[in-house]
Amino acid sequence: MVPQENKLLNLLSNNDVTFFIPPYQRNYEWDDDQCKVFLDDIRKTCKDNSAGKNIEHFFGTITYFQTGAVFGQPDKLVLIDGQQRITTTMLFLVALRDIMDEPEMKTFIDNKYLKNNNVAGDVEYKIKLKQVETDWVAYKKIILKEDLTDKEKSSAVYRNYRYFYNKLSSFKSSGTKLGTLIQNGLNKFSVITIQLQPEQNSWENPQEIFESMNSLGKPLSLADLVRNYLLLGMDADTQNDLYSRYWLHIENVLPGQVSNFIRDYMQAIMAKSFVKATDANYKELYRQFKLVFAENDSKELLKDLAEYADIYAYFLPTGTTGEKAIDRELQDLATLNVTTAYSFLMVLLHAWKHGLFTAQDIADIIFAFKIYCARRRILGITQAENKNFPLLAGKILELEAAEDKKAKMFEILANQESNLRLPNDIELSRHLETMNFFNFQYCKFYLSLVEEKITKFRPGQSGDDKLQTEHIMPQTLNDVWKTELGENYEAIHQELVNTIGNLTLIRHNQELGNKPFNEKKVIYVNNAGLQIAKTKITENGHWTEKEIRDRAAWIIDYMLREVLPIPDAMRKVNNFKIREGRGLSFQNLQLIGMDISFIDDPSIVAHVVSDKEVEFEGKKWRLSPLTREIQTRRGLVTPSGAYQGSLYWQYDDIRLADIM
């Protein structure tokens, strides 16, 4: 390791070297804020030196190692640290070259800092800084003054070039002598160069040093760290080959999503959860990545990552599997924001790509999973999904072996505890009766599903921007509506205005507001264009509490049976495990506030008042003692007098023991 004090511009003016940013390095990512700091430092240094203070500005360390020399070419210095700072400096110099009027200064900057005059013909070596592949074309065109495509203009190298160009243009207009920004500013930037010698000293491992360094710019992402881990340590030709063949493909198909993808890939392979990919967690995830894949061959791992990246791209807004039925289910999961399931879905779709499932199998499995998530969203329960959905990746073999894939998926999902339960019809119908459905995040989506089930057409797609959620009884009552609702109008309005029975979808350009019900009906029939705006609405002569509750009962029943269906055996039973030893829990069965009846004599009814108690004849009982009391009265008590109450009582014609 050879550290040396140097001037930044002296380092860049050496025509015997070309700086290479290796493929394992991240793309150029500095933004306006960091460019502003850089420019402010130049101007401050320039101002102080112009005032005779003779100061320098320390610009950090530049770490590199030299690859094998080739006769007739400049030495190739591979940057380990300093990529972002050197690229930014070059972009500033290009902008300065392009904004200055003096031809000799333009030529000086071009020949001194941006290009190697000792190289003839080969653009790759003639340009002094060789960027990573994703930045190279745009950077090269900026240096060579060639036209850029719109896509190339969206790159960070072009944006920052334009940032400096615009700022320097403003300085020039205000009378600043731009040459002094180099002479008294950038010329005074000092650096410490550290040349690694890994061939002579094994401890100067570029990979380990790269990982230990703290960047002056943005912190390394998980994608940056993993790319470095997989590529660094190989010879240059192998690095370039694997980068171009696999890693560049991953970046192209998953723009801005590579770190999230890597975390989800880890979860998919291990069928377990890892922390979310954020700035604060990148290092921890990277440590876990190295532990998980320590024995894997880098080439094979890159190949597998590239294959899974193609599958992960299905989850992006523009992604498609090529199968409409599968795409439809994935789009619905995206609407429901079920991003925590990407790991499971990746493994599932990967198995499909390898012939373990048919396209219909996959559509059926994802449909069941969507219904599970959609039912849970109504109740607002998403707890523990991020921890438990990755575990579903371990269920693929069970699904593959099952004859009925959809039924098996429902069985897996119903076999959950507590907050991971598959909500049954009892729990959902009770919640839907009273919930503020208008303010529900997915209100319009669920009503669209109802319309689609009725008509086979889902509104709100293909640029349908006229779709609105309509209050039939309006949010603000006028005198006509007060008369319509009757003397209890205020209580009725407060209780029912935002419930599902009072809401519909309409498609039109006019505001209905608080028009009378008869006028609204005409628009629902003639202009709304949707069946959901007619069914159980337009056949009514009035719109009062009764009609609202009747429509709520219909739409809730229709939604649970037709739109969000689960197997009949699960519709009214408790769809999550009760741990051994916990016994009967009315709360877990969602029966508090409901009536249960004695199986042998349904005229005997008890009212559930708490988790463990019912009320019968004005007295509170545990179920087993009450069962003994009733059997004693009937003259049927057993010699032991011991009863398991759940075997003798029922709710909605289903024995409590069966619901459990």
BABALO-657699 format. One record per residue (C-alpha): residue in one letter; x negated, y, z. Coordinates in steps of 0.02 Angstrom, whole numbers, padded with zeros to 5 digits, always signed. Each point is the difference from the previous one (the first is absolute). Layout:
N
aXYZ
...
! end
This chain:
660
m+00000+00000+00000
v-00080+00162-00059
p+00083+00160+00066
q-00053+00164-00078
e+00052+00181+00016
n+00050+00071-00168
k+00098+00137-00086
l+00163-00055-00080
l-00036+00084-00167
n-00178-00068-00004
l+00074-00174+00017
l+00124+00031-00140
s-00126+00082-00116
n-00111-00155-00013
n+00011-00055-00182
d-00082-00167+00040
v+00149-00066+00096
t+00184-00036-00028
f+00119-00017+00147
f+00119-00146-00010
i+00156-00019+00105
p+00019-00190+00014
p+00168-00085-00030
y+00023-00045+00183
q+00010+00185+00044
r+00169+00084+00014
n+00065+00119-00132
y-00034+00185+00015
e+00129+00066+00124
w-00045+00173+00061
d+00144+00125-00010
d+00023+00189+00005
d-00031+00014+00186
q-00170-00082-00008
c-00047+00093-00158
k+00045+00163+00087
v-00116-00041+00145
f-00139-00040-00123
l+00026+00163-00096
d+00012+00101+00160
d-00166-00074+00058
i-00082+00051-00165
r+00068+00177+00011
k-00049+00022+00184
t-00177-00066-00033
c-00013+00114-00152
k+00060+00151+00098
d-00123-00030+00144
n-00148-00027-00116
s+00046+00151-00107
a-00008+00100+00162
g-00178-00061+00030
k+00037-00127+00138
n-00089-00144-00088
i+00109-00142+00064
e+00038-00176-00061
h+00157-00106+00007
f-00017-00184+00045
f+00105-00105-00118
g-00020-00170+00083
t-00089-00158-00054
i-00011-00081-00170
t-00035-00187+00012
y-00045-00106-00151
f-00104-00144-00061
q-00090-00019-00167
t+00036-00144-00117
g-00127-00079-00116
a-00078+00127-00119
v+00023-00019-00189
f-00131+00073-00116
g+00063+00154-00092
q+00143+00032+00121
p+00006+00108+00157
d-00004-00086+00169
k+00172-00058+00056
l+00039+00060+00176
v+00153-00089+00071
l+00092+00112+00125
i+00050-00077+00166
d+00049+00163+00085
g+00025+00172-00077
q+00110-00043-00149
q+00139+00124+00044
r-00120+00143+00037
i-00107-00024-00156
t+00153-00017-00112
t+00073+00160+00073
t-00166+00091-00026
m-00004-00056-00182
l+00179+00058-00030
f-00043+00170+00074
l-00151+00012-00115
v+00104-00050-00154
a+00129+00133+00043
l-00138+00128+00025
r-00076-00047-00167
d+00168+00019-00088
i+00046+00167+00079
m-00166+00091-00020
d-00029+00114-00150
e-00190-00014-00014
p-00046-00137-00126
e-00170-00028+00079
m+00080-00032+00170
k+00125-00120-00075
t-00141-00097-00083
f-00105+00004+00159
i+00139-00077+00106
d+00041-00128-00133
n-00178-00059-00026
k-00063+00020+00176
y+00138-00080+00104
l+00135-00083-00106
k-00096-00098-00131
n-00164-00091-00024
n-00099+00071-00145
n-00118-00148+00008
v+00138-00114-00064
a+00045-00004-00183
g+00166-00061-00064
d+00068-00101+00147
v+00137+00102+00080
e+00008-00112+00153
y-00179+00043+00047
k-00004+00175-00075
i+00131+00059+00125
k-00091+00010+00165
l+00141-00066+00110
k+00087-00161-00054
q+00172-00011+00082
v+00101-00153+00048
e+00104-00067-00144
t+00164+00084+00049
d-00080+00173+00006
w-00130-00022-00137
v+00097+00047-00157
a+00072+00160+00072
y-00168+00051+00076
k-00093-00037-00162
k+00122+00105-00102
i-00019+00146+00120
i-00189-00006-00015
l+00008-00016-00190
k+00139+00131-00020
e+00120-00122-00081
d+00190+00006+00008
l+00081-00101+00139
t+00164-00096-00006
d+00140+00044+00121
k-00041-00155+00101
e-00184+00050+00012
k+00052+00175+00054
s+00089-00077+00149
s-00165-00068+00067
a-00084+00077+00151
v-00157+00041-00101
y+00099+00109-00121
r+00108+00080+00135
n-00153+00052+00099
y-00090+00060-00157
r+00150+00112-00034
y+00001+00057+00181
f-00180+00060-00013
y+00028+00073-00174
n+00148+00104+00061
k-00090+00059+00157
l-00157+00047-00095
s+00104+00090-00130
s+00078+00102+00140
f-00172+00039+00075
k-00062+00053-00171
s+00147+00118-00024
s-00035+00080+00169
g-00181+00037-00049
t-00093-00143+00084
k-00163-00046-00087
l+00025-00185-00021
g-00186-00037-00021
t-00030+00049+00181
l+00114-00142+00057
i-00136-00117-00060
q-00154+00104+00039
n+00048+00051+00178
g+00136-00128+00035
l-00007-00176-00067
n-00189+00012-00021
k-00013+00011+00191
f+00097-00161+00032
s-00116-00126+00081
v+00026-00188+00015
i-00086-00149+00076
t-00026-00134-00131
i-00014-00178+00063
q-00067-00128-00124
l+00037-00179+00050
q-00120-00137-00047
p+00103-00160+00022
e-00120-00107-00099
q-00145+00043+00113
n+00099+00013+00163
s+00145-00121+00025
w+00070+00104+00143
e+00034+00144-00120
n+00156-00088-00060
p+00101+00124-00106
q+00165-00081+00052
e-00032+00017+00186
i-00065+00177-00018
f+00148+00049-00109
e+00122-00063+00132
s-00087+00087+00145
m-00007+00172-00078
n+00124+00138+00040
s+00056+00090-00156
l+00008+00190+00004
g+00156-00011-00108
k+00152-00110+00014
p-00018-00160+00103
l-00018-00161-00096
s+00165-00088-00029
l+00028-00186+00022
a-00010-00016-00190
d-00169+00088-00002
l-00069-00111+00137
v+00062-00162-00078
r-00063+00047-00172
n-00170+00035+00075
y+00001-00164+00096
l+00042-00102-00155
l-00118+00084-00124
l-00149+00065+00096
g-00147-00118+00009
m+00022-00066-00177
d-00111+00048-00144
a+00057+00150-00103
d+00062-00101-00149
t+00106-00114+00109
q+00069+00149+00095
n+00053+00086-00160
d+00075-00158-00073
l+00106-00042+00153
y+00048+00181+00027
s+00059+00020-00180
r+00086-00169-00009
y+00089-00003+00168
w-00014+00153+00112
l+00036+00129-00134
h+00153-00103-00048
i+00061+00005+00182
e-00019+00189+00006
n+00088+00022-00167
v+00153-00105+00043
l+00015+00066+00180
p-00044+00185-00007
g-00013+00070+00175
q+00059-00164+00078
v-00158-00106+00009
s-00027+00015+00188
n+00182-00044+00036
f-00014-00146-00121
i-00156-00069+00084
r+00083+00001+00170
d+00155-00086-00071
y-00112-00126-00091
m-00083-00042+00166
q+00171-00027+00077
a+00055-00106-00148
i-00152-00115+00008
m+00002-00018+00189
a+00190+00004+00026
k-00026+00118+00146
s+00013+00186+00030
f-00142+00126+00003
v+00003+00184+00047
k+00064+00124-00128
a-00126+00071-00125
t-00030+00178+00062
d-00152+00111+00021
a-00006-00048+00184
n+00008-00187-00036
y-00111-00022-00153
k-00154-00054+00097
e+00097-00125+00104
l+00083-00074-00154
y-00167-00009-00089
r-00075-00094+00148
q+00146-00122-00010
f-00020-00016-00188
k-00182-00053+00019
l+00047-00128+00132
v+00141-00073-00104
f-00099-00013-00162
a-00176-00026+00066
e-00017-00168-00088
n+00080+00052-00165
d-00098+00022-00160
s+00011+00184-00050
k+00037-00036-00183
e+00140-00121+00040
l+00071+00119+00130
l-00001+00144-00124
k+00086-00111-00128
d+00135-00047+00126
l+00023+00181+00054
a+00024+00052-00182
e+00131-00137-00024
y+00096+00052+00156
a-00015+00184-00051
d+00102-00039-00156
i+00135-00072+00113
y-00009+00147+00122
a+00029+00116-00148
y+00176-00073-00012
f+00042+00097+00158
l-00046+00169-00077
p+00141+00108-00072
t-00053-00042-00178
g-00037-00183+00034
t+00090-00144-00085
t-00014-00189+00010
g+00080-00023-00169
e+00150-00084+00083
k+00151+00114+00022
a+00075-00101+00143
i-00162+00009+00101
d-00030+00184-00041
r+00176+00043+00059
e-00029-00079+00170
l-00171+00081+00019
q+00073+00170-00044
d+00134-00020+00132
l-00133-00044+00130
a-00095+00157-00052
t+00159+00103+00024
l+00015-00075+00175
n-00183+00044+00031
v-00051-00178+00045
t-00186+00030-00029
t-00046-00112+00147
a+00048-00152-00104
y-00128+00026-00139
s-00116-00134+00068
f+00136-00133+00000
l+00063+00055-00170
m-00176-00006-00073
v-00023-00181+00052
l+00174-00045-00061
l-00026+00079-00171
h-00176-00071-00012
a+00074-00175+00026
w+00127+00037-00137
k-00139+00053-00119
h-00084-00166+00034
g+00156-00100-00041
l+00059-00047+00175
f+00167+00090-00022
t+00115+00047-00143
a+00050+00181-00029
q+00174-00042+00066
d-00077-00076+00157
i-00093+00163+00032
a+00154+00107-00033
d+00101-00107+00122
i-00132+00006+00137
i-00024+00188-00014
f+00190+00024-00007
a+00017-00089+00168
f-00141+00104+00072
k+00081+00160-00066
i+00167-00045+00082
y-00092-00030+00163
c-00085+00170-00009
a+00157+00090-00059
r+00100-00067+00146
r-00136+00052+00121
r-00008+00175-00073
i+00184+00027+00042
l-00040-00031+00183
g-00159+00102-00011
i-00110-00143+00061
t-00171-00008-00081
q-00100-00037+00157
a-00135-00132-00016
e+00020-00017-00189
n-00178+00060-00031
k-00064-00135+00119
n+00111-00142-00057
f+00033+00020-00187
p-00181-00047-00043
l+00030-00166+00091
l+00129-00045-00133
a-00147-00028-00119
g-00025-00163+00096
k+00173-00061-00050
i-00033-00019-00186
l-00025-00189+00006
e+00165-00020+00093
l+00088+00102-00133
e-00084-00097-00139
a+00057-00167+00074
a+00181+00056+00027
e+00130-00050-00129
d+00105+00156+00033
k-00127+00143+00011
k+00126+00134+00047
a+00076-00104+00140
k-00174-00042+00066
m-00048+00184+00002
f+00157+00042+00099
e-00040-00142+00120
i-00176+00067+00028
l+00065+00178+00028
a+00140-00056+00116
n-00124-00093+00110
q-00062+00159+00084
e+00009+00078+00172
s+00075+00162+00061
n-00050+00150-00106
l-00047-00111-00147
r+00174-00077-00011
l+00105-00018-00155
p+00152+00105+00051
n+00163-00097-00014
d+00170+00063-00058
i+00063+00028+00176
e-00140+00117+00048
l+00001+00093-00166
s+00187+00024-00014
r+00009+00069+00176
h-00141+00121-00038
l+00066+00053-00170
e+00171+00043+00071
t-00070+00144+00102
m-00170+00047-00073
n-00030+00169-00083
f-00018-00075-00172
f-00010+00168-00089
n-00164+00042+00088
f-00067-00176-00026
q-00160+00012-00103
y+00060-00131-00124
c+00185+00049-00008
k+00006+00032-00187
f-00101-00157-00038
y+00119-00115+00097
l+00155+00077-00077
s-00083-00022-00171
l-00022-00185+00039
v+00187-00012+00037
e+00041+00083-00167
e-00120-00117-00090
k+00082-00153+00078
i+00173+00060-00055
t-00044+00057-00176
k-00168-00084-00041
f-00074+00174-00024
r-00105+00091+00129
p+00019+00190-00001
g-00144+00115+00040
q-00121-00077-00126
s-00068+00058-00168
g-00005+00184+00044
d+00176+00003+00074
d-00021+00161+00099
k+00186+00039+00018
l+00033-00133+00132
q+00062+00071+00164
t+00060-00066+00168
e+00175+00067+00028
h+00097+00023+00162
i+00181-00044-00040
m+00061+00085+00158
p-00109+00156-00014
q-00135+00055+00121
t+00094+00162+00032
l+00189-00013+00026
n+00122+00128-00069
d+00182+00016+00050
v+00056-00122-00135
w-00115-00135+00066
k+00047+00035+00181
t+00181-00030-00046
e-00049-00157-00098
l-00089-00074+00152
g+00132+00045+00128
e-00009+00070+00174
n-00157-00098+00046
y-00093+00068-00152
e-00148+00064+00101
a-00037-00167+00085
i+00028-00096-00162
h-00116+00115-00096
q-00137-00005+00130
e+00004-00190+00012
l+00021-00050-00182
v-00064+00138-00116
n-00173-00078-00028
t+00050-00183+00014
i-00009-00118-00148
g+00188-00007-00022
n+00005+00187-00040
l-00144-00001-00124
t-00010-00039-00184
l-00111+00032-00150
i+00057+00117-00138
r-00079+00064-00159
h+00057+00172-00056
n-00056+00182-00011
q+00127+00085+00111
e+00005+00023+00186
l+00152-00086+00078
g-00028+00070+00175
n+00161+00002+00100
k+00123-00017-00143
p+00160-00092+00049
f-00003-00189-00013
n+00120-00005-00147
e-00112+00115-00102
k-00154-00101+00044
k+00086-00160-00056
v+00023+00071-00174
i-00186+00034-00016
y-00045-00171+00071
v+00108-00082-00134
n-00044+00110-00149
n-00173+00074+00030
a-00098-00100+00129
g-00030-00146-00118
l-00028-00120+00145
q+00109-00140+00065
i-00056+00027+00179
a+00086+00171-00008
k+00165-00086-00041
t+00008-00165+00094
k+00099+00014+00162
i+00013+00189-00027
t+00105+00053-00147
e+00145-00120+00035
n+00033+00093+00163
g+00125+00141+00011
h-00090+00076+00151
w-00172-00001+00077
t+00018-00016+00189
e-00081-00098+00140
k+00086-00161-00055
e-00059+00012-00181
i-00179+00041+00053
r-00008-00148+00119
d+00081-00116-00127
r-00127+00049-00133
a-00142-00019+00125
a+00059-00176+00040
w+00006-00042-00186
i-00169+00075-00048
i-00089-00075+00151
d+00070-00172-00036
y-00039+00016-00185
m-00177+00061+00035
l-00039-00142+00120
r+00080-00137-00107
e-00044+00055-00176
v-00139+00130+00004
l-00107-00061+00148
p+00049-00184+00007
i-00082-00127+00113
p+00043-00186+00013
d+00171-00031+00079
a-00079-00097+00142
m-00097+00156+00051
r+00136+00131-00018
k+00065-00011+00178
v-00136-00092+00094
n-00144+00071+00095
n-00140+00007-00129
f-00151+00010+00113
k-00079-00118+00122
i+00040+00005+00184
r-00151-00056+00098
e+00013-00158+00102
g+00070+00026+00174
r+00087+00165-00036
g+00175-00075-00009
l+00156+00085-00066
s-00022+00186-00039
f+00153+00095-00058
q-00112+00145-00047
n-00103-00109-00117
l+00161-00068-00074
q+00062+00179-00025
l+00163-00041+00092
i+00006+00131+00138
g+00169+00086-00010
m+00079-00145-00096
d+00130-00131+00053
i-00039-00185+00005
s+00128-00142+00016
f+00004-00171+00080
i-00018-00132-00136
d+00130-00123+00069
d+00125+00140+00033
p-00030+00158-00104
s+00132+00092+00101
i-00130+00008+00140
v-00103+00155-00041
a-00147+00082+00090
h-00076+00171-00038
v-00191+00011-00010
v-00058+00144+00112
s-00189-00025+00016
d-00145-00109-00053
k+00049-00143+00116
e+00178+00038+00059
v+00179-00001-00063
e+00158+00071+00075
f+00147-00117+00030
e+00160+00047+00093
g-00084+00158+00065
k-00151-00089+00073
k-00179-00018-00066
w-00066-00175-00029
r-00151-00090-00066
l+00059-00113-00139
s-00041-00169+00077
p+00091+00034+00168
l+00149+00069-00097
t+00003-00159-00106
r+00005-00106+00160
e+00141+00109+00069
i+00105-00020-00157
q-00029-00188-00010
t+00046-00014+00185
r+00165+00091-00033
r+00034-00117-00146
g-00036-00152+00108
l-00144-00052-00112
v-00150+00041+00107
t-00141-00128-00010
p-00067-00087+00156
s-00162+00100-00008
g+00091+00164-00031
a-00147+00056-00107
y+00033+00085-00167
q-00101+00082-00138
g+00119+00141-00039
s-00059+00031-00178
l+00069-00172-00049
y+00178+00047+00051
w+00021+00176-00065
q+00009+00072-00175
y-00007+00163-00094
d+00088+00019-00167
d+00031-00189-00004
i-00187-00040+00022
r-00060-00084+00160
l-00123+00108+00097
a-00125-00143+00009
d+00002-00007-00190
i-00025+00188-00013
m-00150-00018+00115
! end
